[in-house]
Amino acid sequence: MGILVSVETSPKKVFATAADWPGWSRSGKTEELALEALATYGSRYAVVAREAGVAFKPPILGDLEVVERVDGGGGTAFGVPSVVTDLDRRPVTKAEAQRLAGLVEAAWVVFDRVVAAAPAELRKGPRGGGRDRDKMVAHVVESDVGYARQLGLPIPYADPMDAAAAHAQRASTLKLLGQQSDGTPLAGKSWTLRYAAHRIAWHALDHAWEIEDRSNPVAE
């Protein structure tokens, strides 16, 4: 069996997501382009898997097996893989939960490492937009607090640049993600454990890779 993939489609954007690899999700204007992007980013995701100590071989396009297609919504069109799929509702054993949590933790490690190596001012986008490094960090930390609260964790909002507070939030989230689950939504809300792991890792990696790409000038 290949790498299980779900495809989330909206009129403006399509996401292809590797169901068993938190954070490995890429978008494109069409399903074909999203799948191509997912395969291309396999080499970058390999860094995350290596950090987590999980065996991973960067795939070719033919390794991707689309097993679920869902309709996206406004979040999808905006640029967020935001639909909880049937693949996300699968039960999670303790061992698998710890594997997923390890990959989420690795995504944060990669994000922190990229931030530490990045200049304070990042290259702007083609229309002059885009956050600089510190604003990107604050955005990710603030989002992680929101994600933790979505999981039912009573995490207070604090200074996003408070490293100790961010560490405590991450530790609480990882402890929850490392628990066995029957696949139902956590805390009586909407996110399942698999979806939560994916969404949290995806957000950290999406911005880590953006920072990497915007840390260097465009080649002449």
MILOMAR-500942 format. One record per residue (C-alpha): residue number from 1; z, y, x. Coordinates in steps of 0.25 Angstrom, whole numbers, m for minus. Layout:
<drenlos>
{n: NUM&z: Z&y: Y&x: X}
...
</drenlos>
This chain:
<drenlos>
{n: 1&z: 0&y: 0&x: 0}
{n: 2&z: m3&y: 14&x: 5}
{n: 3&z: 5&y: 27&x: 4}
{n: 4&z: 9&y: 29&x: m11}
{n: 5&z: 4&y: 43&x: m15}
{n: 6&z: 6&y: 51&x: m28}
{n: 7&z: m4&y: 62&x: m31}
{n: 8&z: 1&y: 74&x: m39}
{n: 9&z: m11&y: 82&x: m45}
{n: 10&z: m12&y: 97&x: m50}
{n: 11&z: m24&y: 105&x: m52}
{n: 12&z: m21&y: 113&x: m39}
{n: 13&z: m15&y: 103&x: m30}
{n: 14&z: m13&y: 88&x: m28}
{n: 15&z: m2&y: 82&x: m20}
{n: 16&z: m2&y: 68&x: m14}
{n: 17&z: 12&y: 62&x: m11}
{n: 18&z: 16&y: 50&x: m3}
{n: 19&z: 26&y: 44&x: m12}
{n: 20&z: 35&y: 37&x: m2}
{n: 21&z: 34&y: 48&x: 9}
{n: 22&z: 43&y: 60&x: 5}
{n: 23&z: 36&y: 73&x: 8}
{n: 24&z: 22&y: 68&x: 11}
{n: 25&z: 14&y: 75&x: 0}
{n: 26&z: 2&y: 84&x: 2}
{n: 27&z: m7&y: 91&x: m8}
{n: 28&z: m22&y: 95&x: m10}
{n: 29&z: m31&y: 100&x: m20}
{n: 30&z: m35&y: 86&x: m24}
{n: 31&z: m29&y: 72&x: m23}
{n: 32&z: m39&y: 69&x: m12}
{n: 33&z: m35&y: 81&x: m4}
{n: 34&z: m20&y: 78&x: m6}
{n: 35&z: m21&y: 64&x: m2}
{n: 36&z: m29&y: 68&x: 11}
{n: 37&z: m18&y: 78&x: 14}
{n: 38&z: m7&y: 68&x: 12}
{n: 39&z: m14&y: 59&x: 22}
{n: 40&z: m16&y: 70&x: 32}
{n: 41&z: m1&y: 74&x: 31}
{n: 42&z: 3&y: 60&x: 34}
{n: 43&z: 4&y: 63&x: 49}
{n: 44&z: 13&y: 74&x: 46}
{n: 45&z: 22&y: 66&x: 37}
{n: 46&z: 23&y: 56&x: 48}
{n: 47&z: 32&y: 65&x: 55}
{n: 48&z: 42&y: 65&x: 43}
{n: 49&z: 42&y: 50&x: 43}
{n: 50&z: 44&y: 49&x: 58}
{n: 51&z: 56&y: 58&x: 56}
{n: 52&z: 61&y: 49&x: 45}
{n: 53&z: 59&y: 37&x: 53}
{n: 54&z: 50&y: 31&x: 43}
{n: 55&z: 37&y: 23&x: 47}
{n: 56&z: 25&y: 31&x: 43}
{n: 57&z: 10&y: 30&x: 46}
{n: 58&z: 2&y: 43&x: 43}
{n: 59&z: m9&y: 38&x: 33}
{n: 60&z: m23&y: 39&x: 31}
{n: 61&z: m28&y: 43&x: 17}
{n: 62&z: m31&y: 29&x: 13}
{n: 63&z: m16&y: 26&x: 14}
{n: 64&z: m13&y: 35&x: 3}
{n: 65&z: m12&y: 27&x: m11}
{n: 66&z: m11&y: 36&x: m23}
{n: 67&z: m3&y: 29&x: m33}
{n: 68&z: 1&y: 40&x: m42}
{n: 69&z: m6&y: 53&x: m48}
{n: 70&z: 2&y: 63&x: m56}
{n: 71&z: m1&y: 77&x: m62}
{n: 72&z: 5&y: 88&x: m54}
{n: 73&z: 10&y: 101&x: m60}
{n: 74&z: 13&y: 115&x: m56}
{n: 75&z: 21&y: 111&x: m44}
{n: 76&z: 10&y: 102&x: m39}
{n: 77&z: 0&y: 114&x: m40}
{n: 78&z: 9&y: 123&x: m33}
{n: 79&z: 10&y: 113&x: m21}
{n: 80&z: 22&y: 104&x: m23}
{n: 81&z: 22&y: 89&x: m26}
{n: 82&z: 30&y: 90&x: m38}
{n: 83&z: 28&y: 78&x: m47}
{n: 84&z: 38&y: 67&x: m47}
{n: 85&z: 29&y: 54&x: m48}
{n: 86&z: 31&y: 40&x: m52}
{n: 87&z: 31&y: 37&x: m37}
{n: 88&z: 43&y: 46&x: m36}
{n: 89&z: 50&y: 39&x: m47}
{n: 90&z: 51&y: 26&x: m39}
{n: 91&z: 65&y: 21&x: m36}
{n: 92&z: 70&y: 23&x: m22}
{n: 93&z: 79&y: 13&x: m14}
{n: 94&z: 90&y: 18&x: m5}
{n: 95&z: 81&y: 14&x: 7}
{n: 96&z: 69&y: 22&x: 2}
{n: 97&z: 78&y: 34&x: m2}
{n: 98&z: 83&y: 35&x: 12}
{n: 99&z: 69&y: 34&x: 17}
{n: 100&z: 64&y: 45&x: 8}
{n: 101&z: 76&y: 54&x: 12}
{n: 102&z: 73&y: 51&x: 26}
{n: 103&z: 59&y: 56&x: 25}
{n: 104&z: 64&y: 69&x: 17}
{n: 105&z: 74&y: 71&x: 29}
{n: 106&z: 63&y: 70&x: 39}
{n: 107&z: 54&y: 80&x: 31}
{n: 108&z: 66&y: 90&x: 32}
{n: 109&z: 67&y: 87&x: 47}
{n: 110&z: 52&y: 89&x: 49}
{n: 111&z: 53&y: 102&x: 41}
{n: 112&z: 65&y: 107&x: 50}
{n: 113&z: 57&y: 103&x: 63}
{n: 114&z: 45&y: 111&x: 58}
{n: 115&z: 53&y: 123&x: 55}
{n: 116&z: 60&y: 123&x: 68}
{n: 117&z: 46&y: 123&x: 76}
{n: 118&z: 40&y: 133&x: 67}
{n: 119&z: 38&y: 148&x: 69}
{n: 120&z: 46&y: 158&x: 60}
{n: 121&z: 33&y: 164&x: 55}
{n: 122&z: 22&y: 154&x: 50}
{n: 123&z: 7&y: 156&x: 49}
{n: 124&z: 4&y: 161&x: 35}
{n: 125&z: m6&y: 155&x: 26}
{n: 126&z: m20&y: 159&x: 23}
{n: 127&z: m15&y: 169&x: 13}
{n: 128&z: m4&y: 174&x: 22}
{n: 129&z: 7&y: 166&x: 14}
{n: 130&z: 17&y: 156&x: 18}
{n: 131&z: 32&y: 156&x: 21}
{n: 132&z: 37&y: 157&x: 36}
{n: 133&z: 46&y: 147&x: 42}
{n: 134&z: 60&y: 151&x: 37}
{n: 135&z: 55&y: 154&x: 23}
{n: 136&z: 49&y: 140&x: 23}
{n: 137&z: 62&y: 134&x: 28}
{n: 138&z: 70&y: 142&x: 17}
{n: 139&z: 60&y: 137&x: 6}
{n: 140&z: 61&y: 122&x: 10}
{n: 141&z: 77&y: 123&x: 11}
{n: 142&z: 78&y: 130&x: m2}
{n: 143&z: 68&y: 120&x: m9}
{n: 144&z: 76&y: 108&x: m3}
{n: 145&z: 89&y: 114&x: m10}
{n: 146&z: 81&y: 115&x: m23}
{n: 147&z: 76&y: 100&x: m21}
{n: 148&z: 91&y: 96&x: m19}
{n: 149&z: 95&y: 102&x: m31}
{n: 150&z: 84&y: 96&x: m39}
{n: 151&z: 90&y: 82&x: m34}
{n: 152&z: 103&y: 86&x: m40}
{n: 153&z: 110&y: 90&x: m27}
{n: 154&z: 119&y: 102&x: m28}
{n: 155&z: 113&y: 110&x: m16}
{n: 156&z: 117&y: 125&x: m16}
{n: 157&z: 106&y: 135&x: m12}
{n: 158&z: 109&y: 141&x: 1}
{n: 159&z: 103&y: 149&x: 12}
{n: 160&z: 90&y: 141&x: 15}
{n: 161&z: 92&y: 143&x: 30}
{n: 162&z: 106&y: 137&x: 30}
{n: 163&z: 103&y: 124&x: 38}
{n: 164&z: 116&y: 118&x: 35}
{n: 165&z: 114&y: 120&x: 20}
{n: 166&z: 100&y: 114&x: 21}
{n: 167&z: 105&y: 102&x: 29}
{n: 168&z: 115&y: 99&x: 18}
{n: 169&z: 105&y: 100&x: 7}
{n: 170&z: 96&y: 90&x: 14}
{n: 171&z: 107&y: 81&x: 17}
{n: 172&z: 110&y: 80&x: 2}
{n: 173&z: 96&y: 79&x: m2}
{n: 174&z: 94&y: 67&x: 8}
{n: 175&z: 106&y: 60&x: 3}
{n: 176&z: 101&y: 60&x: m11}
{n: 177&z: 87&y: 56&x: m7}
{n: 178&z: 92&y: 44&x: 1}
{n: 179&z: 98&y: 38&x: m12}
{n: 180&z: 92&y: 26&x: m20}
{n: 181&z: 85&y: 31&x: m33}
{n: 182&z: 79&y: 24&x: m45}
{n: 183&z: 68&y: 35&x: m45}
{n: 184&z: 73&y: 43&x: m57}
{n: 185&z: 75&y: 59&x: m55}
{n: 186&z: 87&y: 63&x: m47}
{n: 187&z: 98&y: 71&x: m53}
{n: 188&z: 91&y: 70&x: m67}
{n: 189&z: 80&y: 80&x: m62}
{n: 190&z: 66&y: 76&x: m59}
{n: 191&z: 65&y: 72&x: m44}
{n: 192&z: 66&y: 58&x: m40}
{n: 193&z: 71&y: 54&x: m27}
{n: 194&z: 57&y: 51&x: m21}
{n: 195&z: 51&y: 64&x: m27}
{n: 196&z: 63&y: 72&x: m21}
{n: 197&z: 61&y: 66&x: m7}
{n: 198&z: 46&y: 69&x: m8}
{n: 199&z: 47&y: 83&x: m13}
{n: 200&z: 58&y: 87&x: m3}
{n: 201&z: 51&y: 81&x: 9}
{n: 202&z: 38&y: 87&x: 4}
{n: 203&z: 43&y: 101&x: 3}
{n: 204&z: 49&y: 100&x: 17}
{n: 205&z: 36&y: 94&x: 24}
{n: 206&z: 27&y: 103&x: 16}
{n: 207&z: 33&y: 115&x: 22}
{n: 208&z: 35&y: 109&x: 36}
{n: 209&z: 21&y: 106&x: 37}
{n: 210&z: 17&y: 120&x: 32}
{n: 211&z: 26&y: 126&x: 43}
{n: 212&z: 20&y: 117&x: 53}
{n: 213&z: 6&y: 121&x: 49}
{n: 214&z: 10&y: 136&x: 48}
{n: 215&z: 17&y: 136&x: 61}
{n: 216&z: 4&y: 137&x: 69}
{n: 217&z: m7&y: 147&x: 69}
{n: 218&z: m21&y: 143&x: 63}
{n: 219&z: m30&y: 137&x: 73}
{n: 220&z: m41&y: 146&x: 77}
</drenlos>
